[in-house]
Amino acid sequence: MRQEEALGFVQENELYLNKNTDTLYKYSEIKNNINYFYKCELKYLRERYIKKVISKEEYLSIKAKLKEVVKNYNDKINIILDYTYSLSLDAFNKGNELKDKIDYVQLKKQYEDEIDEIKKEIILDSERKQKIKLVKNNYATYKKNISSKVIKLIGIIMVPLFLLSALLLNYLYYFEKANNGKEFDFKDSNHLVAFITVIIGCLLILGFLAFMSIFTIKRLFLDKQENLFVVSTIGGVGSFTDTIGVGSFAVTVALLNATDSVKDIKKLPGTLNMGLAIPNLFAGTLFVSAIEVELATLISLIIAAMFGAFVGAKLVNKVNKAFVAIFVSICLAIAGLLMMLAQLKVIGNVEGSKDLPNGLEGWKIYVGAISFFVIGGLQSFGVGLYAPALAIISLLGMNIAAAFPIMTCAAGFSIPTTAWTFHKNNDYCPKVSYGLMLGGVIGTIVAFCTVFVGIQGGAGLEMSTFTWYLKWFAIAVMYYASTMLMLKFIKLIKEKDKEKVVEKTYENFFEQQDSMKKIEYELKEISMIKDINLDNLKKTLESKKIKLHKWN
């Protein structure tokens, strides 16, 4: 087959795949709109029942009819999604087969010649950059994608292997170093509960890995053009900074934006949650197994943070985000100043960080739980948990190293549940997420081995000396977080008008005559069923002998 002919077939297939991909995004959003419409109308119906406009029997009868009508339209949308998904998968696999027939040596030379010609043109720099970008995008279209099976295999082999290696390194070497010569003992209740937590963490990691390997892998074609190596590197850098206590959100977002790896900004939160779930669980599992924390403190602070996150999610649209940003920024700055004065022996225990407890007692545990409830809730407002956690642990007079298992477990154990919602709503970039996961696992273990095992264990530093340096690092983290929040506050103030988003709502059809008929008409408009010919989709699947795959 001639080069031009091969490129033509690939281009035609890519256009067909992109068309189906657009349909998937469109009808995934439509399905969300239908479900939101159902919630709105159900709310209106319930209000009529509460106000005693209708009886309980009428309420239950109308509710059942509404549910049945919505289900019928959702079923039709599901069929459209299943058919289109199956066609997309087939086109994606066919694309790789077609790309086998391309002469990539010739293609690369052609691409380089085009770039050289553009560089010689006498045009504006902005226009030149735009032209070069267009050529690069065209070249990326023809490049063969790494097989989904290969990408899946890398994750399935790498994650369990690295997890096992890190845990063995911890229990056979680092645990004793981190706990001032104290060996791991199953008879110690704290050690036993920590070990059980490790097992739970490992099961969650393997379970979420299985989920991503089964479901996320099948959606790689949605952002197939993204470079797996680039996004994996971003995940590695983000999780490295996360593991040493700086946090990953700001770093990862900055790098993703710089590389334009997430084209639709609305998919950024879902991409981060899906991609960083396993690295966060990984870090939590390592630290809870490596650093001894008093049992009641560990459990109470983690649960408090998780409850705070749950409540925060309910309040996120009802509280002034600018106030939250400036308030936490000032609190972190004050906490950093107090820690600095303690480090310089101006206030507090002159012994510094020597022999500090690994748990909280009395009033301190209640203050700690309340504080972690608050900072857990602040996560929903875009405020990282790590810097405030370091401040609270230190100011309550606890060994600052104990903050790592607490804060990593609090974050890691809550992310997977959120991630499922993003997957169900197709609100993330699958290939970017999988790349962040692969790189994140590597970044986590590299940070753990170099900073904790290497510097503390290998350099032979006493735990008190190590935590003394760690406190200075924590102070730097707090002022970094405080500065970022101050900048966020300024940005929110400047964009005050843009923050006033009017919540989408639907008309109350139950206050009108023939309400169910009008509801059916509205659903027909929302669902856009008329724009799709299901019979043609079915005939295409049958004629090409394509296996039907379920979208969700």
LINFENTA-V874099 format. One record per residue. N is the residue number from 1. RES is the residue in one letter. PHI is phi in whole degrees, 0 to 359 (none if undefined). NEAR is the number of other C-alpha atoms within 10 Angstrom. D_LAST is the distance of its C-alpha to the last C-alpha in whole Angstrom. Layout:
# LINFENTA-V874099
N:RES:PHI:NEAR:D_LAST ; N:RES:PHI:NEAR:D_LAST
This chain:
# LINFENTA-V874099
1:M:none:8:38 ; 2:R:294:10:40 ; 3:Q:302:13:38 ; 4:E:298:10:38 ; 5:E:292:12:36 ; 6:A:297:17:34 ; 7:L:296:20:33 ; 8:G:296:14:33 ; 9:F:297:13:30 ; 10:V:296:23:28 ; 11:Q:299:17:29 ; 12:E:297:11:28 ; 13:N:293:17:24 ; 14:E:295:18:24 ; 15:L:297:12:24 ; 16:Y:294:15:22 ; 17:L:295:24:19 ; 18:N:297:16:20 ; 19:K:298:13:20 ; 20:N:292:22:16 ; 21:T:297:20:15 ; 22:D:300:13:17 ; 23:T:295:18:15 ; 24:L:299:22:12 ; 25:Y:298:15:13 ; 26:K:299:13:15 ; 27:Y:279:19:13 ; 28:S:294:20:10 ; 29:E:292:15:14 ; 30:I:299:17:15 ; 31:K:299:21:12 ; 32:N:297:15:13 ; 33:N:295:16:17 ; 34:I:297:21:16 ; 35:N:294:13:15 ; 36:Y:291:15:18 ; 37:F:301:21:21 ; 38:Y:299:20:20 ; 39:K:297:14:21 ; 40:C:297:17:24 ; 41:E:293:20:25 ; 42:L:295:19:25 ; 43:K:297:13:27 ; 44:Y:298:17:29 ; 45:L:295:22:30 ; 46:R:295:17:30 ; 47:E:298:13:33 ; 48:R:294:16:35 ; 49:Y:291:17:34 ; 50:I:296:13:36 ; 51:K:279:9:39 ; 52:K:64:11:39 ; 53:V:285:12:39 ; 54:I:234:15:37 ; 55:S:280:13:37 ; 56:K:296:13:35 ; 57:E:297:10:35 ; 58:E:296:12:34 ; 59:Y:301:18:31 ; 60:L:294:15:29 ; 61:S:294:11:30 ; 62:I:293:17:29 ; 63:K:300:16:26 ; 64:A:296:11:25 ; 65:K:295:12:25 ; 66:L:299:18:23 ; 67:K:298:12:20 ; 68:E:293:12:20 ; 69:V:296:16:21 ; 70:V:296:17:18 ; 71:K:299:15:16 ; 72:N:300:11:17 ; 73:Y:287:20:16 ; 74:N:296:19:12 ; 75:D:298:12:12 ; 76:K:294:15:14 ; 77:I:297:21:12 ; 78:N:299:18:8 ; 79:I:295:17:11 ; 80:I:300:23:12 ; 81:L:296:24:9 ; 82:D:297:18:8 ; 83:Y:296:24:12 ; 84:T:293:28:12 ; 85:Y:299:24:10 ; 86:S:297:20:12 ; 87:L:294:23:15 ; 88:S:294:23:14 ; 89:L:301:23:14 ; 90:D:296:16:17 ; 91:A:294:20:19 ; 92:F:297:21:18 ; 93:N:294:14:20 ; 94:K:294:15:22 ; 95:G:301:21:23 ; 96:N:294:17:24 ; 97:E:294:13:26 ; 98:L:294:18:28 ; 99:K:289:19:29 ; 100:D:296:12:31 ; 101:K:267:15:33 ; 102:I:271:21:34 ; 103:D:274:13:37 ; 104:Y:286:15:36 ; 105:V:294:9:40 ; 106:Q:294:10:41 ; 107:L:296:16:38 ; 108:K:295:13:38 ; 109:K:296:11:42 ; 110:Q:297:13:41 ; 111:Y:296:16:39 ; 112:E:294:14:42 ; 113:D:296:12:44 ; 114:E:296:15:43 ; 115:I:296:17:42 ; 116:D:297:12:46 ; 117:E:296:10:47 ; 118:I:294:17:45 ; 119:K:295:15:47 ; 120:K:278:9:50 ; 121:E:293:9:50 ; 122:I:269:8:52 ; 123:I:221:10:49 ; 124:L:295:9:48 ; 125:D:301:10:46 ; 126:S:296:8:43 ; 127:E:291:11:43 ; 128:R:297:17:43 ; 129:K:298:13:40 ; 130:Q:294:12:38 ; 131:K:293:16:39 ; 132:I:297:18:38 ; 133:K:298:13:35 ; 134:L:296:12:34 ; 135:V:295:17:36 ; 136:K:296:15:34 ; 137:N:295:13:30 ; 138:N:295:13:31 ; 139:Y:296:15:32 ; 140:A:297:15:29 ; 141:T:298:17:27 ; 142:Y:272:22:29 ; 143:K:290:18:29 ; 144:K:285:17:27 ; 145:N:278:20:24 ; 146:I:297:12:24 ; 147:S:302:12:22 ; 148:S:302:17:18 ; 149:K:296:11:20 ; 150:V:292:10:23 ; 151:I:299:18:21 ; 152:K:297:20:19 ; 153:L:297:12:22 ; 154:I:301:12:24 ; 155:G:295:20:22 ; 156:I:297:17:22 ; 157:I:277:10:25 ; 158:M:291:14:26 ; 159:V:298:21:25 ; 160:P:298:15:26 ; 161:L:295:11:29 ; 162:F:293:16:30 ; 163:L:297:20:29 ; 164:L:297:12:32 ; 165:S:298:12:34 ; 166:A:294:21:34 ; 167:L:292:19:34 ; 168:L:296:12:37 ; 169:L:300:16:39 ; 170:N:294:22:39 ; 171:Y:289:15:40 ; 172:L:270:12:43 ; 173:Y:224:16:44 ; 174:Y:285:25:43 ; 175:F:306:23:43 ; 176:E:296:17:46 ; 177:K:295:22:47 ; 178:A:286:24:45 ; 179:N:241:17:46 ; 180:N:53:12:50 ; 181:G:86:12:51 ; 182:K:280:11:49 ; 183:E:275:16:47 ; 184:F:292:19:44 ; 185:D:219:10:45 ; 186:F:296:12:43 ; 187:K:285:8:46 ; 188:D:281:10:45 ; 189:S:300:12:42 ; 190:N:296:18:41 ; 191:H:294:22:40 ; 192:L:295:16:39 ; 193:V:295:18:36 ; 194:A:299:26:36 ; 195:F:294:18:35 ; 196:I:296:14:33 ; 197:T:297:18:31 ; 198:V:299:22:31 ; 199:I:299:14:29 ; 200:I:298:15:26 ; 201:G:299:23:26 ; 202:C:297:21:26 ; 203:L:295:12:23 ; 204:L:294:19:21 ; 205:I:298:25:21 ; 206:L:294:17:20 ; 207:G:294:14:17 ; 208:F:290:20:16 ; 209:L:297:22:17 ; 210:A:298:15:15 ; 211:F:300:13:12 ; 212:M:293:23:13 ; 213:S:290:19:14 ; 214:I:271:12:11 ; 215:F:259:15:8 ; 216:T:297:20:11 ; 217:I:304:18:13 ; 218:K:288:19:11 ; 219:R:250:21:11 ; 220:L:300:23:14 ; 221:F:294:22:16 ; 222:L:293:23:15 ; 223:D:223:17:18 ; 224:K:299:19:19 ; 225:Q:285:18:23 ; 226:E:287:22:23 ; 227:N:277:17:25 ; 228:L:298:22:24 ; 229:F:296:14:28 ; 230:V:297:18:28 ; 231:V:291:27:25 ; 232:S:292:25:26 ; 233:T:297:20:29 ; 234:I:299:27:28 ; 235:G:298:33:26 ; 236:G:295:28:29 ; 237:V:294:22:32 ; 238:G:298:28:30 ; 239:S:286:33:29 ; 240:F:297:27:33 ; 241:T:294:18:34 ; 242:D:294:25:32 ; 243:T:293:29:33 ; 244:I:273:21:37 ; 245:G:104:23:36 ; 246:V:283:24:36 ; 247:G:102:21:32 ; 248:S:249:25:29 ; 249:F:300:19:28 ; 250:A:298:15:31 ; 251:V:295:17:31 ; 252:T:295:24:28 ; 253:V:298:17:28 ; 254:A:300:13:31 ; 255:L:289:18:30 ; 256:L:295:18:27 ; 257:N:291:13:29 ; 258:A:296:10:32 ; 259:T:264:14:30 ; 260:D:53:12:27 ; 261:S:277:22:24 ; 262:V:240:21:22 ; 263:K:293:14:23 ; 264:D:260:11:21 ; 265:I:300:13:23 ; 266:K:294:11:20 ; 267:K:269:15:18 ; 268:L:296:21:21 ; 269:P:301:17:20 ; 270:G:295:24:16 ; 271:T:297:25:17 ; 272:L:294:23:20 ; 273:N:295:24:18 ; 274:M:293:30:16 ; 275:G:285:28:19 ; 276:L:259:31:22 ; 277:A:299:28:20 ; 278:I:294:29:21 ; 279:P:303:31:25 ; 280:N:293:31:25 ; 281:L:297:27:25 ; 282:F:301:28:27 ; 283:A:297:32:30 ; 284:G:299:27:30 ; 285:T:296:28:30 ; 286:L:294:28:33 ; 287:F:288:28:35 ; 288:V:290:27:34 ; 289:S:273:26:36 ; 290:A:264:29:38 ; 291:I:246:23:40 ; 292:E:288:22:41 ; 293:V:229:28:41 ; 294:E:299:18:42 ; 295:L:306:17:40 ; 296:A:298:13:40 ; 297:T:294:20:40 ; 298:L:304:25:37 ; 299:I:292:18:35 ; 300:S:294:19:36 ; 301:L:288:26:35 ; 302:I:295:24:32 ; 303:I:297:20:31 ; 304:A:298:22:33 ; 305:A:295:30:31 ; 306:M:292:23:28 ; 307:F:295:18:29 ; 308:G:298:23:30 ; 309:A:297:25:27 ; 310:F:295:17:25 ; 311:V:293:17:28 ; 312:G:301:22:28 ; 313:A:297:16:25 ; 314:K:283:11:26 ; 315:L:259:15:29 ; 316:V:305:16:28 ; 317:N:267:13:28 ; 318:K:246:8:32 ; 319:V:241:11:34 ; 320:N:292:13:36 ; 321:K:292:20:34 ; 322:A:296:18:37 ; 323:F:296:13:39 ; 324:V:301:16:37 ; 325:A:298:23:37 ; 326:I:289:19:41 ; 327:F:297:15:41 ; 328:V:292:19:40 ; 329:S:301:26:41 ; 330:I:294:16:45 ; 331:C:299:15:44 ; 332:L:294:26:43 ; 333:A:296:19:46 ; 334:I:294:16:48 ; 335:A:299:21:46 ; 336:G:298:27:47 ; 337:L:296:15:51 ; 338:L:299:19:51 ; 339:M:295:22:50 ; 340:M:296:18:52 ; 341:L:297:13:55 ; 342:A:292:20:54 ; 343:Q:297:21:54 ; 344:L:275:12:57 ; 345:K:65:13:59 ; 346:V:281:12:60 ; 347:I:228:13:58 ; 348:G:80:15:56 ; 349:N:288:13:57 ; 350:V:293:12:59 ; 351:E:281:12:58 ; 352:G:67:19:55 ; 353:S:259:24:52 ; 354:K:287:16:54 ; 355:D:55:12:53 ; 356:L:285:16:50 ; 357:P:290:15:48 ; 358:N:262:21:45 ; 359:G:205:20:44 ; 360:L:243:22:45 ; 361:E:227:12:47 ; 362:G:60:7:49 ; 363:W:296:8:48 ; 364:K:295:15:46 ; 365:I:290:17:43 ; 366:Y:288:15:43 ; 367:V:297:15:43 ; 368:G:297:22:41 ; 369:A:296:20:38 ; 370:I:297:17:39 ; 371:S:297:20:39 ; 372:F:290:30:35 ; 373:F:298:24:34 ; 374:V:294:20:35 ; 375:I:288:27:34 ; 376:G:295:32:31 ; 377:G:292:26:30 ; 378:L:294:26:31 ; 379:Q:302:20:28 ; 380:S:293:19:26 ; 381:F:261:21:29 ; 382:G:88:16:29 ; 383:V:261:22:32 ; 384:G:295:21:31 ; 385:L:277:23:32 ; 386:Y:297:28:34 ; 387:A:298:26:37 ; 388:P:299:29:38 ; 389:A:297:26:37 ; 390:L:299:29:40 ; 391:A:294:25:42 ; 392:I:297:20:42 ; 393:I:302:23:42 ; 394:S:291:24:45 ; 395:L:292:18:47 ; 396:L:274:15:47 ; 397:G:79:18:49 ; 398:M:258:21:46 ; 399:N:304:25:46 ; 400:I:295:25:44 ; 401:A:296:24:42 ; 402:A:291:25:40 ; 403:A:294:26:38 ; 404:F:294:25:36 ; 405:P:296:23:34 ; 406:I:292:29:34 ; 407:M:286:28:33 ; 408:T:289:27:30 ; 409:C:292:30:29 ; 410:A:300:27:29 ; 411:A:285:24:26 ; 412:G:294:23:25 ; 413:F:283:22:24 ; 414:S:260:20:22 ; 415:I:294:19:20 ; 416:P:305:21:17 ; 417:T:296:13:16 ; 418:T:295:13:16 ; 419:A:299:22:14 ; 420:W:300:16:11 ; 421:T:298:13:12 ; 422:F:296:18:12 ; 423:H:293:20:9 ; 424:K:299:13:7 ; 425:N:270:15:9 ; 426:N:54:21:9 ; 427:D:250:20:13 ; 428:Y:201:28:14 ; 429:C:258:30:15 ; 430:P:301:26:14 ; 431:K:293:29:17 ; 432:V:297:31:19 ; 433:S:298:28:18 ; 434:Y:295:28:18 ; 435:G:294:25:21 ; 436:L:300:35:22 ; 437:M:296:31:21 ; 438:L:299:28:23 ; 439:G:293:26:26 ; 440:G:297:33:26 ; 441:V:297:27:27 ; 442:I:295:23:30 ; 443:G:300:27:31 ; 444:T:296:27:31 ; 445:I:289:23:33 ; 446:V:295:19:35 ; 447:A:297:21:36 ; 448:F:298:21:36 ; 449:C:287:19:39 ; 450:T:278:13:41 ; 451:V:281:16:41 ; 452:F:269:21:41 ; 453:V:292:22:42 ; 454:G:287:16:44 ; 455:I:289:14:46 ; 456:Q:283:20:46 ; 457:G:286:21:47 ; 458:G:291:15:48 ; 459:A:282:10:50 ; 460:G:72:13:52 ; 461:L:286:15:51 ; 462:E:293:17:52 ; 463:M:302:21:49 ; 464:S:295:20:51 ; 465:T:291:14:52 ; 466:F:298:19:48 ; 467:T:289:22:47 ; 468:W:296:19:50 ; 469:Y:293:13:49 ; 470:L:297:18:45 ; 471:K:294:24:47 ; 472:W:297:15:48 ; 473:F:296:14:44 ; 474:A:297:27:43 ; 475:I:298:23:45 ; 476:A:297:16:44 ; 477:V:298:23:41 ; 478:M:296:28:42 ; 479:Y:288:20:44 ; 480:Y:296:17:41 ; 481:A:296:24:38 ; 482:S:297:25:41 ; 483:T:295:17:42 ; 484:M:298:16:38 ; 485:L:291:24:38 ; 486:M:297:19:41 ; 487:L:296:15:40 ; 488:K:295:18:37 ; 489:F:300:20:39 ; 490:I:298:15:41 ; 491:K:296:12:38 ; 492:L:294:18:37 ; 493:I:295:15:40 ; 494:K:294:11:40 ; 495:E:256:11:37 ; 496:K:303:11:38 ; 497:D:293:9:37 ; 498:K:289:9:34 ; 499:E:287:12:33 ; 500:K:279:8:34 ; 501:V:267:8:30 ; 502:V:279:6:30 ; 503:E:294:6:27 ; 504:K:294:9:26 ; 505:T:218:11:26 ; 506:Y:235:12:27 ; 507:E:295:13:30 ; 508:N:277:15:31 ; 509:F:283:17:31 ; 510:F:282:17:32 ; 511:E:267:11:35 ; 512:Q:243:10:36 ; 513:Q:284:9:37 ; 514:D:51:10:34 ; 515:S:302:14:31 ; 516:M:293:16:29 ; 517:K:295:11:30 ; 518:K:291:14:29 ; 519:I:295:21:26 ; 520:E:297:15:25 ; 521:Y:295:12:26 ; 522:E:297:16:25 ; 523:L:297:20:21 ; 524:K:296:14:22 ; 525:E:289:11:23 ; 526:I:295:15:21 ; 527:S:288:20:18 ; 528:M:55:14:20 ; 529:I:300:16:19 ; 530:K:297:9:23 ; 531:D:278:7:22 ; 532:I:238:12:20 ; 533:N:258:10:21 ; 534:L:297:16:18 ; 535:D:297:9:21 ; 536:N:295:10:22 ; 537:L:298:15:18 ; 538:K:296:16:18 ; 539:K:296:11:22 ; 540:T:297:14:21 ; 541:L:300:18:18 ; 542:E:292:12:21 ; 543:S:292:8:24 ; 544:K:269:10:23 ; 545:K:54:9:21 ; 546:I:267:15:18 ; 547:K:290:12:15 ; 548:L:281:16:12 ; 549:H:245:15:9 ; 550:K:277:12:6 ; 551:W:291:20:4 ; 552:N:252:12:0
